[in-house]
Amino acid sequence: LSSFNISFNQSKVIALTQNQETLLSSIGFDQNYTSPLYMAKIGEPISQIIGYKWDGVYQLKDFNQVAGKYVLKDNVPNNGNLRTTIQPGDIKYRDINGDGIVDNNDITVIGNPYPKHVGGFNNAFRYKGFDLSFFFQWSYGNDVVNLNKLIFDGNQLNIVNLNQFASFENRWSVNNQNTNINRTLGGGPKGVYSSRIVEDGSYLRFKTLQIGYNMPVNKLKRLGIKTLRFYASGQNLYTWTRYSGMDPEVSSYQTTLTPGSDYSSYPRSRTITIGVNLSF
């Protein structure tokens, strides 16, 4: 016994309230992050992730040395901070319109929170007294905003003595320039989002598995037992994904305009159950 299902997702905004062309939405992530992260626009999908295009970090070649200090070259765009404050190893964003200044005019679509398709398949087998069933589910083509990276993998809040992920050990320094992780306190302007924190949220999940055995009835009669079944089952056993967070199936802010965001969300737990069904 088996089944397979798949659902394709397409959406388009037909109209917005109060004759608006575009609706921008922020999230309750941090008081410093008041800029929009999502956008709904007429003729486009219900929600799109917006922000800056991430370009790694500034390298020494982007600067001139003047009186022993690093000064950003005139032909190198800033990152939203004052040019005089930017140093090697600071986070870098792309100047979309080519005016040499990174500002609100360079905000663009950086992700799609909705999957192209979702689905699942299950199967069940029986052989003599044994039975086995399983279920897999998937999501393909959606992006997840990993907000945890803003704080714990680069410290874009620029807070002193804030614990970081182990990956931050590979941050930029004069002795470690071959990296895309910004230097300590080099997170750039506060309150902005970029493609650095947008990840592919596609996954295939081994959702459920159950194995059971029913004792033969003729062996149970002498004990006065009608049925005796032993079983073991599991949920959320394994997930194949490229998402670096704890669980790609996540949405910390449950609104239509803010799907697919991950901020300190608890992952779906793996559970294993062993049991006996007995009737007299």
Residue pairs with C-beta under 8 A, 6 or more apart in sequence:
1 123
1 124
2 121
2 122
2 123
2 124
3 121
3 122
3 123
4 119
4 120
4 121
5 119
5 120
5 121
6 117
6 118
6 119
7 117
7 118
7 119
8 116
8 117
9 114
9 115
9 116
9 117
9 118
11 45
11 46
11 114
12 43
12 44
12 45
12 46
13 40
13 41
13 42
13 43
13 44
13 45
13 46
14 42
15 42
16 22
16 23
16 40
16 42
17 23
21 41
21 42
22 39
22 40
22 41
22 42
23 39
23 40
23 41
23 257
24 36
24 38
24 39
24 50
25 36
25 37
25 38
25 39
25 40
25 47
25 255
25 257
25 258
26 33
26 34
26 35
26 36
26 37
26 38
27 33
27 37
27 38
27 253
27 258
27 261
28 253
29 37
29 147
29 150
29 261
29 263
30 150
30 157
32 157
32 190
32 191
33 150
33 190
33 191
33 192
33 193
34 191
35 51
35 107
35 191
35 192
35 193
36 50
36 107
37 49
37 50
37 51
37 145
37 193
37 258
37 261
38 47
38 48
38 49
38 50
38 113
38 257
38 258
39 47
39 48
39 50
39 109
40 46
40 47
40 48
40 257
41 48
45 112
45 114
46 114
46 256
46 257
47 113
47 114
47 256
47 257
47 258
47 259
48 109
48 111
48 112
48 113
49 109
49 110
49 111
49 112
49 113
49 143
49 145
49 193
49 198
49 260
50 107
50 108
50 109
50 110
50 193
51 107
51 108
51 110
51 192
51 193
51 194
51 195
51 198
52 80
52 93
52 94
52 102
52 106
52 107
52 108
52 110
52 192
52 193
52 194
52 195
53 93
53 94
53 96
53 106
53 108
53 110
53 194
53 195
54 91
54 92
54 93
54 94
54 194
54 195
54 196
55 92
55 93
55 94
56 92
56 180
57 88
57 89
57 90
57 91
57 92
57 172
57 179
57 180
57 181
57 182
57 183
57 186
58 72
58 76
58 79
58 86
58 87
58 88
58 89
58 90
58 92
59 88
59 177
60 70
60 88
60 177
62 72
62 73
62 76
62 88
63 70
63 71
63 72
63 73
63 76
63 88
64 70
64 71
64 73
65 71
70 87
70 88
71 84
72 78
72 83
72 86
75 100
77 93
77 94
77 95
77 100
77 101
77 102
78 86
78 100
78 101
78 102
79 86
79 90
79 91
79 92
79 93
79 102
79 188
79 189
80 93
80 102
80 103
80 188
80 189
80 192
81 90
81 188
81 189
87 183
87 186
88 172
88 174
88 183
89 171
89 172
89 173
89 182
89 183
89 186
90 182
90 183
90 186
90 187
90 188
91 154
91 156
91 182
91 186
91 187
91 188
91 194
91 196
92 188
93 102
93 106
93 188
93 192
93 194
94 102
94 106
95 101
95 102
95 106
96 105
96 106
96 108
97 105
97 106
99 105
110 193
110 194
110 195
110 198
111 143
111 145
111 195
111 198
111 260
112 141
112 142
112 143
113 142
113 143
113 144
113 145
113 259
113 260
113 261
114 141
114 142
114 259
114 260
115 139
115 140
115 141
115 142
115 201
115 202
116 140
116 141
116 142
117 140
117 141
118 137
118 138
118 139
118 140
119 137
119 138
120 135
120 136
120 137
120 138
120 207
121 135
121 136
122 133
122 134
122 135
122 136
123 133
123 134
124 131
124 132
124 133
125 131
125 132
125 133
126 132
129 213
129 214
129 215
129 216
130 211
130 212
130 213
131 210
131 211
131 212
131 213
131 214
132 209
132 210
132 211
132 212
133 208
133 209
133 210
134 206
134 208
134 209
134 210
135 207
135 208
135 209
136 204
136 205
136 206
136 207
137 204
137 205
137 207
138 202
138 203
138 204
138 205
139 201
139 202
139 203
139 248
139 249
140 202
141 202
142 201
142 202
142 260
143 198
143 199
143 200
143 201
143 260
144 198
144 199
144 200
144 201
144 243
144 245
144 248
144 250
144 260
144 261
144 262
145 193
145 197
145 198
145 260
145 261
145 262
146 197
146 198
146 199
146 243
146 244
146 245
146 262
147 197
147 252
147 261
147 262
147 263
148 245
148 262
148 263
148 264
149 196
149 197
150 156
150 157
150 193
150 197
151 157
151 162
152 162
152 163
152 164
152 165
152 168
153 164
153 165
153 167
153 168
153 181
154 164
154 168
154 171
154 181
154 182
154 187
154 196
155 162
155 164
155 168
155 184
155 185
155 187
156 187
156 188
156 190
157 187
157 190
158 185
158 187
158 190
160 185
167 181
168 181
170 176
170 179
170 181
171 179
171 181
171 182
171 183
171 184
172 179
172 181
172 182
172 183
172 186
173 183
182 188
199 242
199 243
199 244
199 245
200 242
200 243
201 241
201 243
201 248
201 250
201 260
202 241
202 242
202 243
202 248
203 239
203 240
203 241
203 243
203 248
203 249
204 239
204 240
204 241
205 236
205 238
205 239
205 240
205 249
206 236
206 237
206 238
206 239
207 235
207 236
207 237
208 233
208 234
208 235
208 237
209 233
209 234
209 237
210 231
210 232
210 233
210 234
211 231
211 232
211 233
212 229
212 230
212 231
212 232
213 229
213 230
213 231
214 227
214 228
214 229
215 227
215 228
215 229
215 230
217 226
217 227
220 226
220 227
220 228
224 280
225 278
225 279
225 280
226 279
226 280
227 277
227 278
227 279
228 276
228 277
228 278
229 276
229 277
229 278
230 275
230 276
231 274
231 275
231 276
231 277
232 272
232 273
232 274
232 275
233 272
233 273
233 275
234 270
234 271
234 272
234 273
235 270
235 271
236 268
236 269
236 270
236 271
237 270
239 247
239 248
241 248
245 262
245 265
246 265
246 266
246 267
247 262
247 265
247 267
247 268
249 268
250 260
250 261
250 262
250 265
250 267
251 258
251 259
251 260
251 261
251 262
252 261
252 262
252 263
252 264
252 265
253 261
253 263
